[in-house]
Amino acid sequence: MTGKGSLACVGLGMTLGAHITPRARDHIEKADVVFVAVSNPLVELWVQQLNTDVRSLQPFYGESDGEKSRQETYRQMVDAMLQEVRSGRRVCGAFYGHPGVFALVPHRAVETAREEGFAAIMEPGVSAEDCLYADLGIDPGRVGCQHFEASQLMFYQRQIDNSAYLVLWQAGIAGDTSFARFSTGPAYTRLLVDLLSEDYPLDHPCTIYEATTLPIHPPRIETVALRDLPGAGLTLQSTVVLPPSRPLRQNHAMLARLSDLAGREGSDTRPSGHK
């Protein structure tokens, strides 16, 4: 039976007050209760101006690095929101950036709510990826762009195409197998560098990018050589971008087949000569 409660997980965007969509703001303003998941207290205070019942999800994290698994934290966050949905309330979860990008809680909450028969939607927001393309002047359609979570790239055998841009997310916790830490450190980053050096020279430029969250602060854009990445001070918000290290190579066999196909299609559409 469909319950009266509902859930909307919305994105706040990256920059305070500037990136939120009208639809996301409407969900926040009309909700019975709003759960907010942002690390910046100023953003949380801003959301509190839009609704009288705003509850922070941040306390579900452990008090210190490595104390509590993020998987347990995420489960508790989902449970907190769903408890209010099950009680018949209109619930809004407001998340940093885009609620569907590197955010397990909104996906799991929406999925669970729908499985239980409640109305549940996700509203997009401006993500760190969107800001990255604008701030770094990258067009992902020019030579292609591949995205990996840094730890996932280390844990699994993945194929890197070094003729495209490589974007590594959450580089500050690269190699964390505990899913509880908020930083790993230079020794772990060196292992990431070892992996990347299989496809890139050690002097290859790496841009460390952190999107701005407040209009008065510029984004972090710092370029270092790949070998110097361990000492670059990576944080949980750091994204590492590697430009291509080789040009695109033409697929001559496919180009010949395409040329042949185009030629045959052209001959099929020529006038037959009959009047």
C-alpha positions as CSV (number, residue, x, y, z in Angstrom):
1,M,0.0,0.0,0.0
2,T,1.3,3.4,-0.9
3,G,2.1,5.6,2.1
4,K,1.4,9.3,2.4
5,G,5.1,10.1,3.1
6,S,7.4,11.1,0.3
7,L,11.1,11.7,-0.3
8,A,13.0,14.2,-2.5
9,C,16.8,14.1,-2.6
10,V,18.0,17.3,-4.1
11,G,21.4,18.9,-4.9
12,L,22.5,22.2,-3.4
13,G,25.2,22.7,-6.0
14,M,28.8,23.6,-5.2
15,T,28.7,27.3,-4.5
16,L,26.6,28.5,-1.6
17,G,23.2,29.8,-2.8
18,A,24.3,30.2,-6.4
19,H,24.0,26.7,-7.9
20,I,20.7,25.5,-6.5
21,T,17.8,25.0,-9.0
22,P,14.3,26.4,-8.5
23,R,12.9,22.9,-8.3
24,A,15.4,21.9,-5.6
25,R,14.7,25.0,-3.6
26,D,11.0,24.4,-3.8
27,H,11.4,20.9,-2.4
28,I,13.3,22.3,0.5
29,E,10.9,25.0,1.3
30,K,7.8,22.8,1.1
31,A,9.1,19.8,3.0
32,D,7.9,18.8,6.5
33,V,11.5,18.0,7.5
34,V,14.8,18.6,5.7
35,F,17.9,16.5,6.2
36,V,21.1,18.3,5.1
37,A,24.4,16.6,4.3
38,V,27.1,19.2,3.9
39,S,30.5,19.7,5.7
40,N,30.4,23.5,5.6
41,P,28.4,24.9,8.5
42,L,27.7,28.1,6.5
43,V,25.8,26.1,3.9
44,E,23.8,24.4,6.6
45,L,22.9,27.7,8.1
46,W,21.8,28.9,4.7
47,V,19.5,25.9,4.3
48,Q,18.0,26.6,7.7
49,Q,16.7,29.9,6.3
50,L,14.5,28.0,3.9
51,N,12.8,25.6,6.3
52,T,12.0,25.6,10.0
53,D,12.8,21.9,10.5
54,V,16.4,21.3,9.2
55,R,18.4,18.4,10.6
56,S,22.1,17.8,10.0
57,L,23.3,14.3,8.9
58,Q,26.9,15.2,9.8
59,P,26.7,13.8,13.4
60,F,26.4,10.3,12.0
61,Y,30.0,10.4,11.0
62,G,32.6,9.2,13.5
63,E,34.2,11.8,15.7
64,S,37.7,11.0,14.5
65,D,39.4,9.6,11.3
66,G,39.1,5.9,11.1
67,E,36.7,5.5,14.0
68,K,33.6,4.4,12.2
69,S,33.0,2.8,8.8
70,R,31.3,5.0,6.3
71,Q,29.1,2.1,5.3
72,E,27.6,2.2,8.8
73,T,27.3,6.0,8.7
74,Y,25.4,5.8,5.3
75,R,23.0,3.1,6.7
76,Q,22.1,5.3,9.6
77,M,21.6,8.3,7.4
78,V,19.2,6.4,5.2
79,D,17.3,5.0,8.2
80,A,16.9,8.5,9.7
81,M,15.3,9.8,6.5
82,L,13.1,6.8,5.9
83,Q,11.8,6.8,9.4
84,E,10.3,10.2,8.8
85,V,8.9,9.1,5.4
86,R,7.3,6.1,7.0
87,S,5.6,8.3,9.5
88,G,3.8,10.1,6.7
89,R,5.9,13.2,6.4
90,R,7.2,14.9,3.2
91,V,10.9,14.6,3.5
92,C,13.7,16.4,1.6
93,G,17.4,15.4,1.7
94,A,19.6,18.2,0.6
95,F,23.1,17.2,-0.5
96,Y,26.3,19.0,-1.4
97,G,26.7,19.3,-5.2
98,H,24.7,16.7,-7.2
99,P,22.8,14.1,-5.0
100,G,23.6,11.4,-7.5
101,V,27.3,11.9,-7.9
102,F,29.7,10.2,-5.4
103,A,26.8,10.1,-2.9
104,L,25.6,6.7,-1.9
105,V,22.9,7.8,0.6
106,P,20.5,9.6,-1.8
107,H,20.6,6.7,-4.2
108,R,20.0,4.1,-1.5
109,A,17.3,6.3,0.2
110,V,15.3,6.8,-3.0
111,E,15.6,3.1,-3.9
112,T,14.4,2.0,-0.5
113,A,11.5,4.5,-0.4
114,R,10.3,3.3,-3.8
115,E,10.6,-0.3,-2.8
116,E,8.3,0.4,0.2
117,G,5.7,2.1,-2.0
118,F,6.5,5.8,-1.3
119,A,6.9,8.5,-3.9
120,A,10.6,9.3,-4.2
121,I,12.6,11.5,-6.7
122,M,16.0,12.9,-7.2
123,E,16.7,16.5,-8.3
124,P,20.1,17.3,-9.8
125,G,22.4,20.0,-8.8
126,V,25.6,21.6,-10.1
127,S,28.3,19.0,-9.4
128,A,32.1,19.3,-8.9
129,E,32.4,17.8,-12.3
130,D,30.4,20.6,-13.9
131,C,32.6,23.2,-12.1
132,L,35.8,21.4,-13.1
133,Y,35.0,21.6,-16.8
134,A,34.3,25.3,-16.5
135,D,37.2,26.2,-14.2
136,L,39.9,24.2,-16.0
137,G,38.5,24.9,-19.5
138,I,38.1,21.2,-20.4
139,D,35.6,20.0,-23.1
140,P,35.1,16.3,-22.4
141,G,34.0,15.8,-26.0
142,R,37.2,17.0,-27.6
143,V,39.4,14.0,-26.9
144,G,37.3,12.1,-24.4
145,C,37.3,12.1,-20.6
146,Q,37.5,9.1,-18.2
147,H,36.5,9.3,-14.6
148,F,37.6,6.9,-11.8
149,E,37.3,7.0,-8.0
150,A,41.0,6.9,-7.0
151,S,40.7,3.9,-4.7
152,Q,38.6,1.9,-7.2
153,L,41.3,2.5,-9.8
154,M,43.8,1.0,-7.3
155,F,41.7,-1.9,-6.2
156,Y,40.7,-3.3,-9.6
157,Q,42.4,-3.9,-12.9
158,R,41.2,-1.0,-15.1
159,Q,42.4,0.1,-18.5
160,I,43.5,3.7,-18.8
161,D,43.3,5.5,-22.2
162,N,46.1,8.1,-21.9
163,S,44.9,9.8,-25.1
164,A,42.0,11.1,-23.1
165,Y,41.7,13.2,-20.0
166,L,41.9,11.2,-16.7
167,V,39.9,12.5,-13.8
168,L,40.6,10.9,-10.4
169,W,38.0,11.6,-7.6
170,Q,38.6,11.5,-3.9
171,A,42.3,11.3,-4.4
172,G,42.9,12.3,-0.7
173,I,41.7,8.9,0.5
174,A,43.2,6.9,-2.3
175,G,43.9,3.3,-1.2
176,D,41.7,3.3,1.9
177,T,40.5,-0.2,2.4
178,S,38.8,0.5,5.8
179,F,36.1,2.9,4.3
180,A,36.5,4.8,7.6
181,R,39.3,7.3,7.0
182,F,39.0,10.9,5.8
183,S,42.6,11.0,4.5
184,T,45.3,8.4,3.7
185,G,48.6,10.3,3.1
186,P,51.7,10.4,1.0
187,A,52.6,6.7,1.3
188,Y,49.3,5.7,-0.2
189,T,49.6,8.5,-2.9
190,R,53.0,7.1,-3.8
191,L,51.3,3.7,-4.6
192,L,48.8,5.6,-6.8
193,V,51.7,7.3,-8.5
194,D,53.4,3.9,-9.1
195,L,50.2,2.7,-10.8
196,L,49.8,5.8,-12.9
197,S,53.4,5.7,-14.0
198,E,52.6,2.6,-16.0
199,D,50.7,4.9,-18.4
200,Y,52.3,8.4,-17.8
201,P,55.8,9.7,-17.4
202,L,56.7,10.9,-13.9
203,D,57.1,14.5,-15.2
204,H,53.6,14.5,-16.6
205,P,51.5,17.4,-15.3
206,C,48.7,16.7,-12.7
207,T,46.2,19.4,-11.8
208,I,44.8,19.3,-8.3
209,Y,41.3,20.8,-8.4
210,E,38.9,21.7,-5.6
211,A,35.7,23.5,-6.5
212,T,34.8,26.6,-4.5
213,T,31.9,26.4,-2.0
214,L,31.8,30.1,-1.1
215,P,31.6,32.9,-3.6
216,I,34.4,34.8,-1.9
217,H,36.9,31.9,-2.3
218,P,38.6,30.9,-5.6
219,P,38.8,27.2,-6.5
220,R,42.0,25.4,-5.9
221,I,43.9,24.9,-9.1
222,E,47.4,23.6,-8.7
223,T,49.6,21.8,-11.2
224,V,52.4,19.5,-10.1
225,A,54.5,16.8,-11.8
226,L,53.1,13.3,-11.3
227,R,56.2,12.4,-9.1
228,D,55.4,15.3,-6.8
229,L,51.8,14.3,-6.2
230,P,52.4,12.7,-2.7
231,G,53.6,16.0,-1.3
232,A,50.9,18.1,-2.8
233,G,48.6,18.1,0.2
234,L,45.6,16.2,-1.1
235,T,42.3,16.4,0.8
236,L,39.0,14.6,0.7
237,Q,37.8,17.3,-1.7
238,S,40.8,17.0,-4.1
239,T,40.3,15.8,-7.6
240,V,43.3,15.1,-9.8
241,V,43.2,15.7,-13.5
242,L,45.8,14.3,-15.9
243,P,45.7,15.6,-19.5
244,P,46.4,13.2,-22.4
245,S,50.0,12.0,-22.7
246,R,49.7,11.0,-26.3
247,P,47.7,12.1,-29.3
248,L,44.7,10.3,-30.7
249,R,45.5,7.5,-33.1
250,Q,43.3,7.0,-36.2
251,N,41.6,3.7,-36.7
252,H,42.5,3.3,-40.3
253,A,40.6,0.0,-40.8
254,M,37.4,1.4,-39.4
255,L,37.8,4.6,-41.5
256,A,38.2,2.5,-44.6
257,R,35.0,0.6,-43.8
258,L,33.1,3.8,-43.2
259,S,34.4,5.3,-46.5
260,D,33.3,2.1,-48.3
261,L,29.8,2.3,-46.7
262,A,29.4,5.9,-47.5
263,G,30.4,5.2,-51.1
264,R,27.9,2.4,-51.5
265,E,25.1,4.5,-49.9
266,G,26.0,7.3,-52.4
267,S,25.7,5.0,-55.4
268,D,22.3,3.7,-54.1
269,T,20.8,7.2,-54.1
270,R,22.1,8.4,-57.5
271,P,19.5,8.9,-60.2
272,S,19.1,5.8,-62.4
273,G,19.1,7.7,-65.7
274,H,15.6,6.6,-66.7
275,K,13.1,9.4,-67.5
